[in-house]
Every structure is written in C-alpha cells, then in structure tokens.
Amino acid sequence: MTGLPDFRFAVDVMPKPGILDPQGRAVEQSLGHLEDVPAEAVRDVRVGRRVELTVQAPAEDEARAVAGRLAEELLSNPLIETWSLERLA
C-alpha cells in the first residue's frame, strides 16, 4: 500500500500467570553467578518476547485493529500467553 500513513506498534507476549516459564526459571537459577547481584533480591522472573511492526492504514484505529489481530492469531498462543499492544513513536 502506498500513500497511507505508517503506524508503529510493539506487541509484548508473556506467559500467562501460572504457566511454566522455563526461561524465567533458568534466569533465576543463573543469578548466583553474578557477584554484584544478590540472588535473593530477584524473584518471579518471567521471559517473553517483543515484536515490533509497522502497519499502513488510513487511521490509527484501523492499524491498531490489524496489529491486534496479528497479536491474537499469529504472534501469541491464547491458551498459554497474554499479549499487550503499545503504539510506538
């Protein structure tokens, strides 16, 4: 599409609360290797992912709807993950 404005978004995808997060657990278990960070000072580590994308659309609400649909149907697994959408400058 040409001539339409660009809208930048970030989609943050995280495991749902209560869902096993092996990456977060691995980070927690690795804290003992850092001399300057007391391991007991950090807990409940959750690891997710961030996807940034540009959508061309006539208006922001239409672009947001496209980004939301991508987040819901392609970028996340609704059974085990949640997502949030952020407009970028």
N, C-alpha and C positions, 0 to 999 in steps of 0.2 A: 504494500500500500504506500502510496506517495501522497504528499500534501497534508497528511494528518499529523497532529502533534504526537510526540513521544511522551509516554508516562513510564517512569522507572519505579519498580517495586522490588521489595525483598520479601521472600517467603521464608519464615523460620519454622522448621519442622522439628518437633521434640517428641520423645516417647511419652505416652500417657502416664500419669501417676500410677504407680503400682505395677507397671510393665518392667520386666527385667531389662536393665541397661548395662550390658557387659562392658561397653567402652567407658562409661562413667565409673564403673567398679574398678576397671584397670587403672584409671587416673587416680582414684583414691588409694589404691594399693601401691602406686608408684610414688606417693608423696614422701615416703620415708627416705627416698634418695635425694631429696632437696634439703641441703643443710640449713638454709635460712628460713624455711617454711615449716613451722610445727605441724605435724600430721594431724594432730587433734584439733587444729584451728580450721580445718576444711572438711566439710562433710556434704552429703547429699549431692554429689556431682552427677549431673545429667549431661549427656553429649547428644547433640542434634546436628542439624545441618542447615545451611543458609543458601538459598538460591536467589540470585538477583536477575531480573529480566526487564526488558523494555517492551511495552505494548503500544502499538499505534492504534489510536481510536479517536473519534470525533470529540469525546468528552471524558473526563476523569472517571465518572461513574461507570461508563461502558468499559474502559480499560481495567478498572478495579474488578468488574464482574468477570472479565476474561482471566485475569490473574487469579482470582478466587476459584474459578472453575479448574484451572490448571493445578492449583494447590490441592484442591479436594480430590480430583480424579486422577492426577498423574504424579504429583510430587510427594504425596503422603499416602500412608495406608490408614484409612479411618478406623480400622479395628484396633490399632496399637499406637497411633500417633495423633498428635494435635498439630495445628498449624496456625500461624498468625501472618497477617499481611501488613506491610509497612510501606508507605509512599516515600520514595527517595527524592532528594532534590535534583 
